Amino acid sequence: MGACSDDEPGAAPGDPAQADAGAVPEGDSGARDGEVVDPPPAGSKMNTTTETIDVDGAPRTYVLSVPKAYDAARSYPLILALHGDGGTAAGFVAFAKLEASTGDEAIIAYPEGSIDLFTAYEQNRDQRLIEVMILALKDRFSIDAAKIWGFGYSKGGYQLNEIACKKPGLITAMAIHAGGAPQSRDGNGAVDCPNAIGLATFVTHGELDDPNGGRFGADYWASRAGCQQTRSPSSPAICEAYDGCAAGKPVVFCVVPNQPHYPMYGEAAAHSWAWFKTL
């Protein structure tokens, strides 16, 4: 499946994969606000519900997974998990399989329909949704402010790039799967994020999905983190870490052999969580 979108701008040199690979079915539970989202897998350590929140006067929904053994005396990482175009928040719970890796060690929020990449931030309810969710969840739960992490697939990965570009510091690290670089561009097609700061970034891209798009995004965030242009072997074996990055801001790029755009790389959640835990 090629990486394209009806609303993508012209590609910059070296940036062949932009915006999204089109609508990708990820399942749909049809859950309503406050209801449990589908029967949890046997042995699940999480309570998963749908939630509604006001974003600039409009109701928006998200799926929330909180450890059954939640302990207010400890601080938890918060993972924002963003689905691709055509997916749903409830469907992404099963599609991403994050909880199989995180167990009850993190709180995970899955925003519904955060796919508008191009509207200016203050008028962009899809992007504002992420900020409003983070603020609300920090009020409700004991969350480690240094561990607000993004996990995004396809357009969800692009959206995390936009959040890091337009609202620097809102997330502290991100794992991007089958995504690319920020879509905010100047008149020459170069990434235009004048206020962006370096942040820890983990990128995977399928060998059959033109990995140059993922590499372009990794290169961009490596430049913001003060990394060198060279990379060295890393873990897992499909990955390379950029050399010389600023402390606490590693950037890793991984090419997944024989992997198309869809479905998402089967080890995406496990590898992302293992990397997150190193931060």
C-alpha positions as CSV (number, residue, x, y, z in Angstrom):
1,M,0.0,0.0,0.0
2,G,1.6,3.3,-1.0
3,A,1.9,6.2,1.3
4,C,-0.4,8.9,0.0
5,S,-3.4,11.1,1.0
6,D,-5.9,13.2,-0.7
7,D,-4.8,16.2,1.4
8,E,-1.1,15.9,1.3
9,P,1.1,18.7,0.2
10,G,3.9,18.3,-2.4
11,A,6.7,16.1,-1.1
12,A,10.0,17.6,-0.2
13,P,13.2,15.9,-1.6
14,G,14.0,12.8,0.3
15,D,10.5,12.8,1.8
16,P,8.5,10.4,-0.4
17,A,6.1,9.2,2.3
18,Q,3.7,11.9,3.4
19,A,0.5,12.2,5.3
20,D,-1.0,8.7,5.3
21,A,-1.5,5.5,3.4
22,G,-5.3,6.0,3.2
23,A,-8.0,4.5,5.3
24,V,-6.9,1.4,7.2
25,P,-9.5,-0.8,8.9
26,E,-8.6,-1.4,12.5
27,G,-11.9,-2.6,13.9
28,D,-14.8,-0.8,15.6
29,S,-16.3,-1.7,18.9
30,G,-19.2,0.7,18.9
31,A,-18.8,1.4,22.6
32,R,-20.6,4.3,24.1
33,D,-19.3,6.8,26.7
34,G,-18.5,5.1,30.0
35,E,-18.9,1.6,28.7
36,V,-16.2,-1.1,28.8
37,V,-14.6,-1.4,25.4
38,D,-15.1,-5.0,24.3
39,P,-14.4,-7.9,26.7
40,P,-10.8,-7.6,27.8
41,P,-8.4,-10.5,27.1
42,A,-8.1,-13.1,29.7
43,G,-5.7,-12.0,32.4
44,S,-5.9,-8.3,31.4
45,K,-4.5,-6.0,34.1
46,M,-6.4,-3.0,32.8
47,N,-9.8,-1.4,33.0
48,T,-10.7,0.0,29.6
49,T,-13.6,2.5,29.1
50,T,-14.7,5.1,26.7
51,E,-14.6,8.8,27.9
52,T,-16.0,12.1,26.6
53,I,-14.2,15.4,27.0
54,D,-14.9,18.9,25.9
55,V,-12.5,20.4,23.3
56,D,-13.2,24.0,22.6
57,G,-17.0,23.6,23.0
58,A,-17.2,20.3,21.1
59,P,-17.5,16.8,22.7
60,R,-14.8,14.4,21.8
61,T,-14.2,10.8,22.8
62,Y,-11.3,8.6,23.7
63,V,-10.6,5.2,25.0
64,L,-8.9,5.0,28.4
65,S,-7.0,2.0,29.9
66,V,-6.0,2.3,33.5
67,P,-4.4,-0.4,35.6
68,K,-6.8,-2.3,37.8
69,A,-4.3,-2.1,40.6
70,Y,-3.8,1.7,40.1
71,D,-1.9,3.2,43.0
72,A,-2.1,6.9,43.5
73,A,1.1,6.8,45.5
74,R,3.2,6.0,42.4
75,S,3.6,7.9,39.1
76,Y,2.7,6.3,35.8
77,P,3.8,6.9,32.3
78,L,1.0,8.2,30.1
79,I,0.9,6.8,26.5
80,L,-1.1,8.6,23.9
81,A,-1.9,6.0,21.2
82,L,-3.0,7.4,17.9
83,H,-4.7,5.3,15.2
84,G,-4.4,5.7,11.5
85,D,-6.8,7.2,9.0
86,G,-10.0,5.0,8.8
87,G,-9.3,3.5,12.2
88,T,-11.0,4.0,15.5
89,A,-9.8,4.4,19.1
90,A,-11.6,1.2,20.2
91,G,-10.3,-0.7,17.2
92,F,-6.7,0.5,17.9
93,V,-6.8,-1.1,21.4
94,A,-6.9,-4.5,19.8
95,F,-4.9,-3.6,16.7
96,A,-1.9,-2.0,18.5
97,K,-1.7,-4.6,21.3
98,L,0.1,-2.1,23.6
99,E,-1.3,-3.6,26.8
100,A,0.2,-7.0,26.1
101,S,3.6,-5.3,26.5
102,T,2.9,-2.6,29.1
103,G,0.9,-4.8,31.5
104,D,-0.2,-2.5,34.3
105,E,2.8,-0.3,34.2
106,A,1.3,2.6,32.2
107,I,-1.9,4.5,31.6
108,I,-2.9,4.5,28.0
109,A,-5.3,6.9,26.2
110,Y,-6.5,6.3,22.6
111,P,-7.9,9.5,21.1
112,E,-10.7,9.1,18.6
113,G,-10.2,10.6,15.1
114,S,-7.1,12.9,15.6
115,I,-6.3,13.0,11.9
116,D,-6.4,16.7,10.8
117,L,-2.7,17.5,10.2
118,F,-3.0,20.9,8.5
119,T,-5.4,23.3,10.3
120,A,-3.6,25.8,12.4
121,Y,-3.1,24.5,15.9
122,E,-5.4,26.8,17.9
123,Q,-8.3,26.0,15.5
124,N,-7.5,22.3,15.1
125,R,-9.7,20.4,17.5
126,D,-8.0,17.1,16.5
127,Q,-4.7,18.4,17.7
128,R,-6.1,20.3,20.6
129,L,-7.8,17.0,21.7
130,I,-4.3,15.6,22.6
131,E,-3.5,18.6,24.8
132,V,-6.9,18.7,26.5
133,M,-6.7,14.9,27.2
134,I,-3.2,15.2,28.7
135,L,-4.3,18.1,31.0
136,A,-7.4,16.2,32.1
137,L,-5.6,13.0,32.8
138,K,-2.9,14.7,34.8
139,D,-5.7,16.1,37.0
140,R,-7.3,12.7,37.5
141,F,-4.3,10.4,37.9
142,S,-0.8,10.3,39.2
143,I,1.2,10.8,36.0
144,D,4.9,11.3,35.6
145,A,5.2,14.5,33.7
146,A,8.6,13.4,32.2
147,K,7.0,10.3,30.7
148,I,4.2,11.5,28.5
149,W,4.8,9.4,25.4
150,G,3.2,9.1,22.0
151,F,2.7,5.9,20.0
152,G,1.3,6.4,16.5
153,Y,0.6,4.3,13.4
154,S,0.4,5.8,9.9
155,K,-1.5,9.1,10.1
156,G,-1.4,8.7,13.9
157,G,2.3,8.8,13.6
158,Y,2.2,11.9,11.4
159,Q,-0.1,13.6,13.9
160,L,2.4,13.0,16.7
161,N,5.0,14.7,14.5
162,E,2.6,17.7,14.2
163,I,2.1,17.8,17.9
164,A,5.9,17.8,18.5
165,C,6.2,20.5,15.8
166,K,3.4,22.8,16.9
167,K,3.3,22.2,20.6
168,P,6.9,21.4,21.7
169,G,7.2,19.8,25.1
170,L,3.6,18.5,25.2
171,I,4.9,15.0,24.7
172,T,8.3,13.9,25.9
173,A,9.0,11.0,23.6
174,M,7.4,9.3,20.6
175,A,7.3,6.0,18.8
176,I,6.3,6.4,15.1
177,H,5.3,3.4,13.0
178,A,4.8,3.7,9.2
179,G,4.7,7.5,9.5
180,G,7.0,10.3,8.4
181,A,8.1,13.9,9.2
182,P,6.1,16.9,10.2
183,Q,3.8,18.2,7.4
184,S,4.3,21.8,8.4
185,R,6.4,23.1,5.5
186,D,7.9,26.3,4.2
187,G,7.6,27.6,0.7
188,N,10.5,25.3,-0.4
189,G,8.9,22.2,1.0
190,A,11.3,22.0,4.0
191,V,10.0,21.1,7.4
192,D,9.0,24.3,9.2
193,C,8.9,23.8,12.9
194,P,10.8,26.9,14.2
195,N,10.0,26.3,17.9
196,A,10.5,22.5,17.9
197,I,12.8,21.0,20.4
198,G,14.6,17.7,20.4
199,L,12.8,14.8,21.9
200,A,13.5,11.0,22.1
201,T,12.1,9.4,19.0
202,F,11.8,5.8,17.9
203,V,10.9,5.2,14.2
204,T,10.0,2.0,12.4
205,H,9.2,1.7,8.8
206,G,8.5,-1.3,6.6
207,E,11.0,-2.3,3.9
208,L,8.0,-2.7,1.4
209,D,6.6,0.7,2.4
210,D,9.4,3.0,1.1
211,P,11.4,3.4,4.3
212,N,12.8,6.7,3.0
213,G,9.8,8.5,4.4
214,G,10.4,7.2,7.9
215,R,14.1,7.9,7.6
216,F,13.4,11.5,6.6
217,G,11.3,11.9,9.8
218,A,14.0,10.3,11.9
219,D,16.7,12.5,10.3
220,Y,14.6,15.6,11.1
221,W,14.2,14.8,14.8
222,A,17.8,13.7,15.0
223,S,18.8,17.1,13.8
224,R,16.6,18.7,16.5
225,A,18.2,16.5,19.2
226,G,21.7,17.5,18.2
227,C,22.6,14.1,16.8
228,Q,25.2,13.4,14.2
229,Q,24.2,12.2,10.7
230,T,25.8,8.8,11.4
231,R,24.0,5.8,13.0
232,S,25.3,2.7,14.9
233,P,23.7,-0.7,15.4
234,S,21.2,-0.7,18.2
235,S,18.5,-3.0,19.7
236,P,16.5,-4.7,18.3
237,A,18.8,-5.8,15.5
238,I,16.7,-4.1,12.8
239,C,17.4,-0.7,14.3
240,E,20.2,1.9,14.3
241,A,20.7,4.7,16.8
242,Y,21.9,8.1,15.7
243,D,25.3,9.0,17.1
244,G,26.0,11.9,19.5
245,C,22.4,12.8,20.5
246,A,21.8,15.1,23.4
247,A,21.4,13.4,26.8
248,G,18.0,11.9,27.2
249,K,17.0,12.5,23.6
250,P,18.0,9.3,21.6
251,V,16.7,8.9,18.1
252,V,16.4,5.4,16.6
253,F,15.5,4.3,13.1
254,C,14.5,0.8,12.2
255,V,13.7,-0.9,8.8
256,V,11.4,-3.9,9.2
257,P,12.3,-6.6,6.6
258,N,9.5,-7.6,4.2
259,Q,7.0,-5.4,6.1
260,P,4.3,-3.6,4.1
261,H,2.4,-0.5,5.4
262,Y,-0.5,-2.6,6.6
263,P,-0.9,-4.3,9.0
264,M,1.3,-2.5,11.5
265,Y,4.6,-4.2,12.4
266,G,3.7,-7.0,14.8
267,E,6.4,-6.1,17.3
268,A,5.7,-2.4,17.2
269,A,4.2,-2.3,20.7
270,A,6.8,-4.6,22.3
271,H,9.8,-2.8,20.8
272,S,8.3,0.7,21.5
273,W,7.7,-0.2,25.2
274,A,11.1,-1.7,25.6
275,W,12.6,1.5,24.2
276,F,10.4,3.7,26.3
277,K,11.5,2.0,29.4
278,T,15.1,3.0,28.7
279,L,14.2,6.7,28.9
